[in-house]
Amino acid sequence: MSTHCHVLIAGASGVIGRDAVRRFTAAGWQVTALSRRDPELDLPYQHKAVDLTDASACASLVAQLPDITHVVYAAVYEEQGLVSGWRSQQQMSTNLSMLRNLAEPLAQRATLRHVSLFQGTKAYGVHLHPIDVPARESSPRHPHENFYWLQEDYLRELAQLHDFDITIWRPQVVFGDAYGVAMNILPVLGAYAALEASMGRDLAWPGGPGYVLEAVDSRLIADALVWAATHEEAQNETFNITNGDVFTWPNVWPTLANALGATPGGNCPQRLSETLPERAHEWHRLATRLGLVQPNLDQLLGRSHHYADFVFATGAQRPPEPALVSTIKLRQAGFSGCIDSEAMFHQLIARLQAQRVLPTAEELAKLRF
């Protein structure tokens, strides 16, 4: 890839952004990573810290950057309780402002060719009621207030005015190796497993009834982002994206326990958003003793423990309806990437262990005795 292709990745320290930085740099792109904290990857990219809610700071930063040709917008603002904020007007307006603050000065530069923007299955109303199975991109826009629609309408209008293309992505439950973020369950599971092991307990299932769902690996999303940036078939389209298989939590629980070094246990229903923060001092002692990189439990979890309760159907009396999406459109457009979800869990947990975010399987196994 020639150096005139310069991608700006907003939200670069997040679950999607980290792997986007990895993938674009591996493909030879010039990469600028935009986030409050550096993703701290040993790769040839430039990091810029900026508060996206500050319009003047964004304009000043953009003015200093070399010409940007592509943008991956993976930044998001979530309120403290996460799920409760999904219908908040403040959450919606803040997310629109963040996108506008960055996109407006970028569009004025006249070198912008493509923007990838993220939505998700909340576009189909999954947080409100059962959705069509499978949910398709061609379905009429779901009539509920959501920042997705605000961002999409704004960006489409800006793209038409300034002659650049967009691709909108609707991933299923995303997994990666970022921590301290809004929605990545693996650090939550790792902390829960380590704390339970330190008490001599097996890894009990904390959620509700099992149901069929889909996952998507952040590495697969990153592959799709590089594809979309250079393929006409992706321009001005909306795509669902998943790993390509389905699973239920009870079925993969032994796989997760094995990858973490734990023994799967029985059922122990609990809201991790309530029980884990109460164990912050336990985690600090354990992480310090093992030499882990983040002994502050709050900074390890971000808001992902709230997300875990939602995805685990914690407190549900009966299994939720399946929330499945069609990925036929993406495959027919030419992107056919896929990954086995159980392999994904093993690989991403191994990444977190290698980075000393979580204890190794051997360390965790020793904690039980």
FENSULZI-V681428 format. One record per residue. N is the residue number from 0. PSI is psi in radians with two decimals (none if undefined). Layout:
n=N psi=PSI
n=N psi=PSI
This chain:
n=0 psi=2.25
n=1 psi=2.77
n=2 psi=-0.20
n=3 psi=-0.15
n=4 psi=1.88
n=5 psi=1.98
n=6 psi=2.33
n=7 psi=2.11
n=8 psi=1.86
n=9 psi=2.33
n=10 psi=0.66
n=11 psi=-0.32
n=12 psi=0.01
n=13 psi=3.13
n=14 psi=-0.67
n=15 psi=-0.73
n=16 psi=-0.70
n=17 psi=-0.81
n=18 psi=-0.45
n=19 psi=-0.73
n=20 psi=-0.82
n=21 psi=-0.84
n=22 psi=-0.74
n=23 psi=-0.67
n=24 psi=-0.68
n=25 psi=-0.52
n=26 psi=0.03
n=27 psi=0.20
n=28 psi=2.67
n=29 psi=2.24
n=30 psi=2.25
n=31 psi=2.12
n=32 psi=2.17
n=33 psi=2.05
n=34 psi=2.82
n=35 psi=-0.67
n=36 psi=2.54
n=37 psi=2.32
n=38 psi=-0.20
n=39 psi=0.97
n=40 psi=2.44
n=41 psi=1.22
n=42 psi=2.81
n=43 psi=1.33
n=44 psi=2.88
n=45 psi=2.32
n=46 psi=2.39
n=47 psi=2.21
n=48 psi=2.29
n=49 psi=2.61
n=50 psi=1.92
n=51 psi=-0.24
n=52 psi=-0.10
n=53 psi=1.78
n=54 psi=-0.73
n=55 psi=-0.64
n=56 psi=-0.70
n=57 psi=-0.78
n=58 psi=-0.72
n=59 psi=-0.74
n=60 psi=-0.84
n=61 psi=-0.66
n=62 psi=-0.45
n=63 psi=-0.22
n=64 psi=2.59
n=65 psi=2.87
n=66 psi=2.23
n=67 psi=2.22
n=68 psi=-0.47
n=69 psi=2.63
n=70 psi=2.35
n=71 psi=1.95
n=72 psi=1.70
n=73 psi=0.32
n=74 psi=2.58
n=75 psi=2.52
n=76 psi=2.21
n=77 psi=2.53
n=78 psi=2.95
n=79 psi=-0.77
n=80 psi=0.00
n=81 psi=-1.48
n=82 psi=-0.72
n=83 psi=-0.40
n=84 psi=-0.12
n=85 psi=-0.25
n=86 psi=0.28
n=87 psi=2.29
n=88 psi=-0.63
n=89 psi=-0.73
n=90 psi=-0.73
n=91 psi=-0.83
n=92 psi=-0.61
n=93 psi=-0.75
n=94 psi=-0.64
n=95 psi=-0.78
n=96 psi=-0.73
n=97 psi=-0.82
n=98 psi=-0.80
n=99 psi=-0.74
n=100 psi=-0.58
n=101 psi=-0.76
n=102 psi=-0.61
n=103 psi=-0.94
n=104 psi=-0.53
n=105 psi=-0.74
n=106 psi=-0.56
n=107 psi=-0.34
n=108 psi=-0.32
n=109 psi=0.14
n=110 psi=-0.10
n=111 psi=2.24
n=112 psi=-0.51
n=113 psi=2.46
n=114 psi=2.27
n=115 psi=2.27
n=116 psi=2.50
n=117 psi=2.42
n=118 psi=-2.23
n=119 psi=-3.03
n=120 psi=-0.18
n=121 psi=-0.32
n=122 psi=-0.48
n=123 psi=0.02
n=124 psi=0.46
n=125 psi=-0.44
n=126 psi=-0.03
n=127 psi=-0.60
n=128 psi=2.96
n=129 psi=2.52
n=130 psi=2.89
n=131 psi=2.52
n=132 psi=2.02
n=133 psi=2.68
n=134 psi=2.38
n=135 psi=2.60
n=136 psi=-0.44
n=137 psi=-0.13
n=138 psi=2.61
n=139 psi=2.61
n=140 psi=2.28
n=141 psi=2.28
n=142 psi=1.11
n=143 psi=2.67
n=144 psi=2.32
n=145 psi=2.50
n=146 psi=-0.34
n=147 psi=-0.85
n=148 psi=-0.67
n=149 psi=-0.81
n=150 psi=-0.77
n=151 psi=-0.82
n=152 psi=-0.74
n=153 psi=-0.83
n=154 psi=-0.67
n=155 psi=-0.71
n=156 psi=-0.75
n=157 psi=-0.69
n=158 psi=-0.69
n=159 psi=-0.66
n=160 psi=-0.64
n=161 psi=0.11
n=162 psi=0.95
n=163 psi=2.86
n=164 psi=2.78
n=165 psi=2.71
n=166 psi=2.29
n=167 psi=2.32
n=168 psi=2.40
n=169 psi=1.43
n=170 psi=2.71
n=171 psi=-2.76
n=172 psi=2.08
n=173 psi=2.39
n=174 psi=2.44
n=175 psi=-2.82
n=176 psi=0.25
n=177 psi=2.62
n=178 psi=2.85
n=179 psi=0.47
n=180 psi=3.13
n=181 psi=-0.66
n=182 psi=1.38
n=183 psi=1.96
n=184 psi=-0.42
n=185 psi=-0.75
n=186 psi=-0.55
n=187 psi=-0.84
n=188 psi=-0.69
n=189 psi=-0.73
n=190 psi=-0.76
n=191 psi=-0.80
n=192 psi=-0.74
n=193 psi=-0.73
n=194 psi=-0.71
n=195 psi=-0.73
n=196 psi=-0.65
n=197 psi=-0.33
n=198 psi=0.12
n=199 psi=0.39
n=200 psi=2.62
n=201 psi=2.98
n=202 psi=1.64
n=203 psi=2.62
n=204 psi=2.10
n=205 psi=-0.16
n=206 psi=-2.81
n=207 psi=-2.69
n=208 psi=2.54
n=209 psi=2.62
n=210 psi=2.85
n=211 psi=2.26
n=212 psi=3.09
n=213 psi=2.69
n=214 psi=2.90
n=215 psi=2.30
n=216 psi=2.32
n=217 psi=-0.47
n=218 psi=-0.63
n=219 psi=-0.72
n=220 psi=-0.75
n=221 psi=-0.72
n=222 psi=-0.74
n=223 psi=-0.61
n=224 psi=-0.73
n=225 psi=-0.74
n=226 psi=-0.84
n=227 psi=-0.55
n=228 psi=-0.34
n=229 psi=0.14
n=230 psi=2.22
n=231 psi=-0.55
n=232 psi=-0.32
n=233 psi=-0.16
n=234 psi=2.26
n=235 psi=0.66
n=236 psi=2.84
n=237 psi=2.31
n=238 psi=2.30
n=239 psi=2.65
n=240 psi=2.31
n=241 psi=3.04
n=242 psi=-0.49
n=243 psi=-0.07
n=244 psi=-3.09
n=245 psi=2.88
n=246 psi=2.95
n=247 psi=2.62
n=248 psi=-0.78
n=249 psi=-0.60
n=250 psi=-0.59
n=251 psi=-0.07
n=252 psi=-0.76
n=253 psi=-0.64
n=254 psi=-0.80
n=255 psi=-0.78
n=256 psi=-0.77
n=257 psi=-0.77
n=258 psi=-0.60
n=259 psi=-0.31
n=260 psi=0.27
n=261 psi=2.94
n=262 psi=2.19
n=263 psi=2.41
n=264 psi=-2.82
n=265 psi=-2.56
n=266 psi=2.35
n=267 psi=1.30
n=268 psi=2.30
n=269 psi=2.67
n=270 psi=1.90
n=271 psi=-0.44
n=272 psi=-0.33
n=273 psi=-0.73
n=274 psi=-0.59
n=275 psi=-0.81
n=276 psi=-0.51
n=277 psi=-0.24
n=278 psi=0.37
n=279 psi=-0.70
n=280 psi=-0.66
n=281 psi=-0.80
n=282 psi=-0.72
n=283 psi=-0.79
n=284 psi=-0.77
n=285 psi=-0.82
n=286 psi=-0.68
n=287 psi=-0.77
n=288 psi=-0.67
n=289 psi=-0.13
n=290 psi=0.62
n=291 psi=2.77
n=292 psi=-0.35
n=293 psi=1.58
n=294 psi=-0.20
n=295 psi=1.94
n=296 psi=-0.68
n=297 psi=-0.72
n=298 psi=-0.38
n=299 psi=-0.78
n=300 psi=-0.55
n=301 psi=-2.18
n=302 psi=0.23
n=303 psi=-0.36
n=304 psi=-0.52
n=305 psi=-0.72
n=306 psi=-0.67
n=307 psi=-0.76
n=308 psi=-0.71
n=309 psi=-0.87
n=310 psi=-0.54
n=311 psi=-0.05
n=312 psi=0.67
n=313 psi=2.27
n=314 psi=-0.14
n=315 psi=2.49
n=316 psi=-0.37
n=317 psi=2.79
n=318 psi=2.35
n=319 psi=2.74
n=320 psi=2.58
n=321 psi=2.46
n=322 psi=1.46
n=323 psi=2.53
n=324 psi=2.68
n=325 psi=2.38
n=326 psi=0.31
n=327 psi=-0.73
n=328 psi=-0.76
n=329 psi=-0.74
n=330 psi=-0.72
n=331 psi=-0.46
n=332 psi=-0.31
n=333 psi=-0.08
n=334 psi=2.04
n=335 psi=0.30
n=336 psi=2.57
n=337 psi=2.86
n=338 psi=2.50
n=339 psi=2.22
n=340 psi=-0.62
n=341 psi=-0.66
n=342 psi=-0.69
n=343 psi=-0.82
n=344 psi=-0.79
n=345 psi=-0.82
n=346 psi=-0.74
n=347 psi=-0.64
n=348 psi=-0.70
n=349 psi=-0.64
n=350 psi=-0.83
n=351 psi=-0.61
n=352 psi=-0.75
n=353 psi=-0.55
n=354 psi=0.03
n=355 psi=0.49
n=356 psi=-0.69
n=357 psi=2.72
n=358 psi=2.62
n=359 psi=2.87
n=360 psi=-0.65
n=361 psi=-0.73
n=362 psi=-0.76
n=363 psi=-0.69
n=364 psi=-0.65
n=365 psi=-0.47
n=366 psi=-0.45
n=367 psi=-0.19
n=368 psi=none
